[in-house]
Amino acid sequence: MNFFMKILPCLDPLRLVISKLVALLILVSAFSMSGVEKDPQSVDAIVTMNDGAVISGTLEMIGANPLTITPLKESRQKQFRLEDIVSIDNKVETEDMKKPWVYKESGSTEKFYYDEKEYPFMNFITKITLLDGSTVTGHIISAAFYIRDKTGKHKMFLQRQIKGEKGQTIGEVSYPASLQFPGNKATNAVPFKGSVEGLGKLEKVSAFDIERENVLAAKISDGGVFDFGNLLPGTYDLFVLTDTYAIGGLSGNIPSGIGSNPLQGNDLEGIRKVLPLTDDFFKDRCILKLEGSRNYAKTLAYKQRSDFVDDLGNPVRGIRIWHLELMTWHLPEKEWQLDKRFVLIRCKQQESEKARRLFIVPSLGAVKPGSALKLNKETIDGDRGFVQDLK
């Protein structure tokens, strides 16, 4: 009995640790999912190696993520499907022969070089040419592929950096210098632009690329004109912010390759029930709208906070930040799981500013580029599509 009396005080901390671990596992389960699996991206490809060797076959990406690149002079990554790419050019940016080394001691910047053979170290810069004729140049996030030809299935890497073997020369390093996708024919550039009149001063316009799951920002000009430039074929959900309104289109369109499992009447409440389990910087958040399917649900979420500090740690008064976010979900069995989230509109608002009125209207959902949009009072037609004031 005395033994058990001694260990009883230790049980409460243990229970606390276990409860925290359970909560962590629940939180991880909300984010460690890949969602409904899509068919692997694959295209016909002609790969030319740096030594001139050519491999022709079917190229397939390994993993669920699209090809990802960080454009030069930008910090934000961009992702592209293989189906949207005409060619990839991979060139050496810097190259050098290095000797193995370690720091002489912890905290020191002085290096100790081993008396061993040197190895080649190479950095690459990559240019991607898209279907619309535009190009993106930057640093690739290393990607792995399978290429199938008449001789079988081979693994291939497109890398940001290559560290060669000891004793190897720079000329002996093998890497893909170019990839061409002859089945992906370049198309004419398709502009996407429009104007906003009578709805207040235009501040931001964003578009969610439904097929490629990207959020794009338009260039805003005087007179309420917005311009996305040339966009790839597909459909886009559009969201507009003025100093008076927030207007968007949340369509039921979902990416291709995902089976359609219709939504049910209780699904919105099911997602709202799971929302508190998802980690977030915003304590005040709610789900406003639901579209899509049980395999790929799209929700419009409103989040706002005013309890934040500046860079020096001082409380900021009289300002709040709110987001309109698109969150995607799927229902594997009984409980909804969050897959991805995208910030559609971010607004830093003074307390003295008037609250924007939020409208969701069909004409801004699943928009196809190619013609100029004109948004005015008729777009919302009084209170048609009104959701709530963004207080």
C-alpha positions in Angstrom: 0.0 0.0 0.0 2.8 2.4 0.9 4.4 1.8 -2.5 1.1 2.8 -4.3 0.7 5.8 -2.1 4.2 7.0 -3.1 3.6 6.7 -6.8 0.1 8.3 -6.8 1.5 11.9 -7.0 3.4 10.9 -10.1 0.2 9.8 -11.9 -1.3 13.2 -12.4 1.7 14.6 -14.4 1.7 11.4 -16.4 -2.0 11.8 -17.2 -1.2 15.4 -18.3 1.6 14.2 -20.6 -0.7 11.5 -22.1 -3.5 14.0 -22.6 -1.2 16.4 -24.4 0.1 13.6 -26.6 -3.4 12.6 -27.5 -4.2 16.2 -28.4 -1.1 16.4 -30.5 -2.0 13.3 -32.4 -5.5 14.7 -33.1 -3.8 17.9 -34.3 -1.4 16.0 -36.5 -4.2 13.9 -38.0 -5.8 17.2 -39.2 -2.7 18.1 -41.2 -0.8 14.9 -42.0 -3.0 13.8 -44.8 -2.7 14.0 -48.5 -6.4 14.1 -49.2 -8.0 12.0 -51.9 -5.4 10.5 -54.1 -5.1 11.8 -57.6 -3.8 9.9 -60.6 0.0 10.4 -60.9 1.1 13.2 -63.2 2.6 11.6 -66.4 3.4 13.0 -69.8 5.3 11.9 -72.9 8.8 13.3 -72.6 12.1 13.6 -74.3 14.9 14.0 -71.8 18.4 15.2 -72.9 21.2 14.6 -70.5 24.2 17.0 -70.2 26.4 14.5 -72.1 24.0 14.5 -75.1 22.3 11.2 -74.3 18.6 11.2 -75.1 15.8 9.2 -73.3 12.3 9.2 -74.7 9.4 7.7 -72.9 6.6 8.5 -70.4 7.6 10.7 -67.5 5.8 10.4 -64.2 6.3 12.4 -61.0 7.0 10.6 -57.8 4.9 12.0 -54.9 1.8 14.0 -54.6 3.2 17.5 -55.0 3.4 19.3 -58.4 6.7 20.6 -59.7 7.7 23.5 -57.4 10.0 26.4 -58.2 11.1 29.6 -56.4 11.3 32.3 -59.1 14.3 34.6 -59.0 13.8 37.7 -56.8 10.7 36.2 -55.3 10.3 34.4 -51.9 7.0 32.7 -52.8 7.1 29.3 -54.4 5.0 28.4 -57.5 3.7 25.0 -58.5 3.0 23.6 -62.0 1.5 20.5 -63.3 3.5 18.5 -65.9 0.5 18.9 -68.3 0.9 22.7 -68.3 4.6 22.6 -69.2 6.1 22.7 -72.7 9.7 22.4 -71.7 12.2 22.6 -68.8 15.8 23.9 -69.3 18.2 23.1 -66.5 21.5 25.0 -66.5 24.5 25.1 -64.2 24.5 28.4 -62.2 27.8 27.8 -60.3 30.2 24.9 -60.1 33.2 24.2 -58.0 35.5 21.4 -56.7 35.4 21.2 -52.9 37.3 19.3 -50.2 35.6 17.6 -47.3 35.8 19.7 -44.2 34.4 20.2 -40.6 34.5 23.1 -38.2 37.5 22.9 -35.9 35.3 23.3 -32.8 31.7 24.1 -31.9 30.9 27.8 -32.4 33.9 28.4 -34.6 33.9 29.5 -38.2 37.4 28.1 -38.8 37.3 25.0 -41.0 39.5 21.9 -40.9 39.9 20.3 -44.4 40.5 16.6 -44.7 43.4 15.4 -46.8 41.0 13.6 -49.2 40.0 13.8 -52.8 37.9 16.7 -53.9 34.3 16.4 -55.0 32.2 18.5 -57.5 29.5 20.8 -56.1 27.0 22.3 -58.6 24.1 24.7 -58.3 21.4 24.9 -61.0 19.0 27.5 -62.4 15.9 26.2 -64.1 13.6 27.8 -66.7 10.1 26.4 -67.2 8.2 27.3 -70.4 4.4 27.0 -70.0 1.5 26.3 -72.4 0.6 30.0 -72.6 4.1 30.9 -73.8 5.3 32.5 -70.6 8.4 31.4 -68.7 9.4 31.1 -65.1 13.0 31.0 -64.1 14.3 30.2 -60.7 15.5 27.5 -58.4 13.7 24.2 -58.5 12.7 22.3 -55.4 14.3 18.9 -56.0 11.9 16.5 -57.7 12.0 12.8 -58.5 10.6 11.1 -61.6 10.2 7.7 -63.2 10.7 7.6 -66.9 9.5 4.5 -68.8 11.0 3.6 -72.2 11.6 0.4 -74.2 14.3 -0.7 -71.8 12.1 -0.4 -68.6 11.5 2.0 -65.8 14.3 4.4 -64.6 14.5 6.8 -61.7 15.5 10.4 -62.5 16.1 13.5 -60.4 15.8 17.2 -61.2 17.8 18.9 -58.5 18.6 22.3 -57.1 22.1 21.2 -56.1 24.3 18.2 -56.8 27.2 17.0 -54.6 29.3 14.6 -56.6 31.4 11.7 -55.4 35.0 12.1 -54.0 37.5 11.9 -56.9 34.8 12.6 -59.5 35.3 15.5 -61.9 32.7 18.1 -62.8 32.5 16.7 -66.3 31.6 13.3 -64.9 28.5 14.5 -63.1 25.3 13.4 -65.0 22.1 15.4 -64.9 19.1 16.2 -67.1 19.9 19.3 -69.1 16.5 19.7 -70.8 13.0 18.0 -70.7 10.6 18.5 -73.6 7.0 17.4 -73.5 5.9 17.1 -77.2 2.3 16.2 -76.3 1.8 19.6 -74.5 1.2 22.0 -77.3 1.7 25.7 -76.6 -1.5 27.7 -76.9 -2.2 31.4 -77.5 -2.0 33.5 -74.4 -5.4 34.0 -72.8 -5.8 37.3 -70.9 -7.9 37.7 -67.8 -8.8 41.2 -66.9 -11.8 43.3 -65.8 -13.1 46.4 -64.0 -15.1 47.3 -60.9 -17.5 50.2 -60.9 -19.9 51.7 -58.3 -18.7 49.3 -55.6 -16.2 51.4 -53.8 -12.4 51.8 -54.3 -10.9 48.6 -55.7 -8.1 47.3 -53.4 -7.5 43.6 -54.2 -8.5 40.9 -56.7 -7.5 37.3 -56.4 -8.4 34.1 -58.3 -8.3 30.5 -57.2 -7.1 28.3 -60.0 -9.3 25.3 -59.4 -7.4 22.8 -61.5 -3.9 23.6 -60.3 -4.9 24.7 -56.7 -3.1 28.1 -56.8 -4.1 31.6 -55.7 -3.2 34.3 -58.1 -3.2 38.1 -57.5 -4.2 40.7 -60.1 -2.5 44.0 -60.8 -4.7 46.9 -59.8 -4.7 50.1 -61.9 -6.5 53.4 -61.6 -10.2 53.5 -62.5 -10.9 50.1 -60.8 -9.2 48.0 -63.5 -7.6 44.7 -62.6 -5.4 42.4 -64.8 -4.1 38.9 -64.1 -2.1 38.9 -67.3 -2.1 35.6 -69.4 -3.5 32.6 -67.6 -3.5 28.9 -68.4 -6.7 27.3 -69.6 -9.2 26.3 -66.9 -11.7 27.8 -64.5 -11.1 30.2 -61.7 -13.1 31.3 -58.6 -12.7 35.1 -58.3 -12.6 37.3 -55.2 -12.8 41.1 -55.1 -12.1 43.5 -52.2 -13.1 47.1 -52.2 -13.2 49.6 -49.3 -17.0 48.8 -49.1 -17.5 45.2 -50.2 -15.9 41.7 -50.4 -17.4 39.8 -53.4 -16.5 36.3 -54.4 -17.6 33.3 -56.3 -17.3 29.8 -54.7 -18.2 27.3 -57.4 -18.8 23.6 -57.1 -16.0 22.8 -59.6 -13.2 20.6 -58.4 -9.9 19.5 -59.9 -10.0 16.7 -62.6 -9.0 13.2 -61.6 -11.0 13.3 -58.4 -14.2 11.2 -58.2 -17.4 13.0 -57.4 -19.1 11.9 -54.2 -22.0 14.3 -53.7 -22.3 16.4 -50.5 -25.0 15.6 -48.0 -27.2 17.9 -46.0 -25.2 17.5 -42.7 -21.8 17.9 -44.2 -21.4 21.6 -43.4 -22.1 21.0 -39.7 -19.7 18.1 -39.8 -16.9 20.3 -41.1 -17.8 23.0 -38.6 -17.5 20.5 -35.8 -13.9 19.5 -36.9 -12.7 23.1 -37.5 -11.7 23.7 -33.8 -9.3 20.8 -34.0 -7.2 22.5 -36.7 -4.3 24.6 -35.7 -4.5 28.3 -36.5 -3.3 31.7 -35.6 -6.9 32.9 -35.6 -9.1 32.1 -32.6 -12.2 33.7 -34.1 -13.0 31.7 -37.2 -16.1 30.2 -38.9 -17.1 28.4 -42.1 -19.5 30.4 -44.2 -20.1 28.3 -47.4 -19.6 24.8 -48.7 -19.3 23.5 -52.2 -17.7 20.6 -54.1 -18.1 17.0 -53.1 -17.2 14.6 -50.2 -14.0 13.7 -52.1 -13.0 17.4 -52.5 -15.0 19.9 -50.5 -14.3 23.6 -50.8 -15.3 25.8 -47.9 -15.1 29.6 -47.5 -13.8 30.5 -44.1 -13.8 33.9 -42.3 -11.1 34.5 -39.7 -10.2 37.6 -37.7 -8.0 38.7 -34.8 -7.1 41.8 -33.0 -4.9 40.4 -30.3 -1.4 40.7 -31.9 1.8 42.6 -31.2 4.3 44.5 -33.3 7.9 43.5 -34.0 9.0 44.8 -30.6 6.4 42.8 -28.8 4.1 45.8 -28.0 0.3 45.3 -28.2 -1.2 46.9 -31.4 -4.4 48.8 -30.7 -7.2 49.9 -33.0 -6.4 47.4 -35.8 -7.6 44.0 -36.6 -6.6 41.6 -39.4 -9.1 39.3 -41.1 -8.9 36.7 -43.8 -11.2 35.1 -46.3 -9.7 31.6 -46.8 -10.6 28.7 -49.0 -10.1 25.4 -47.2 -10.3 22.0 -48.9 -11.4 18.8 -47.2 -12.3 15.2 -47.8 -14.4 12.7 -45.9 -12.5 9.3 -45.6 -15.0 7.7 -43.3 -16.9 9.5 -40.5 -14.9 12.6 -39.8 -13.8 15.3 -42.2 -10.1 15.9 -42.7 -8.5 19.2 -43.7 -6.2 19.0 -46.7 -5.1 22.5 -47.7 -5.9 26.2 -47.1 -5.5 29.2 -49.3 -5.6 32.9 -48.3 -8.0 34.6 -50.8 -8.1 38.0 -49.2 -6.1 39.4 -46.3 -7.2 42.8 -44.9 -5.6 44.9 -42.2 -8.5 47.1 -41.1 -8.6 50.1 -38.8 -11.4 50.1 -36.1 -12.6 53.4 -37.6 -13.2 51.8 -41.0 -16.7 50.6 -42.0 -17.2 46.8 -42.1 -17.2 45.3 -45.6 -20.3 43.5 -46.8 -19.6 40.0 -48.0 -21.5 38.7 -51.1 -21.1 35.3 -52.9 -22.4 35.5 -56.4 -22.5 32.8 -59.1 -21.1 35.0 -61.9 -17.6 35.1 -60.1 -17.4 31.3 -59.7 -15.7 29.0 -62.3 -14.8 31.9 -64.5 -13.0 31.2 -67.8 -10.2 33.6 -68.9 -10.5 35.2 -72.3 -13.0 38.0 -71.9 -13.1 41.2 -69.8 -15.3 41.1 -66.7 -17.4 44.1 -65.6 -18.5 44.2 -62.0 -21.0 46.7 -60.8 -24.1 47.1 -58.6 -26.0 44.6 -60.8 -23.4 42.0 -59.9 -24.9 41.8 -56.4 -28.4 43.0 -57.5 -29.4 44.5 -54.2 -28.8 41.9 -51.4 -28.7 38.9 -53.7 -25.9 36.7 -52.5 -25.4 38.6 -49.2 -23.7 36.5 -46.5 -22.8 38.8 -43.6 -21.0 41.9 -42.6 -17.2 41.3 -41.9 -17.1 42.8 -38.5 
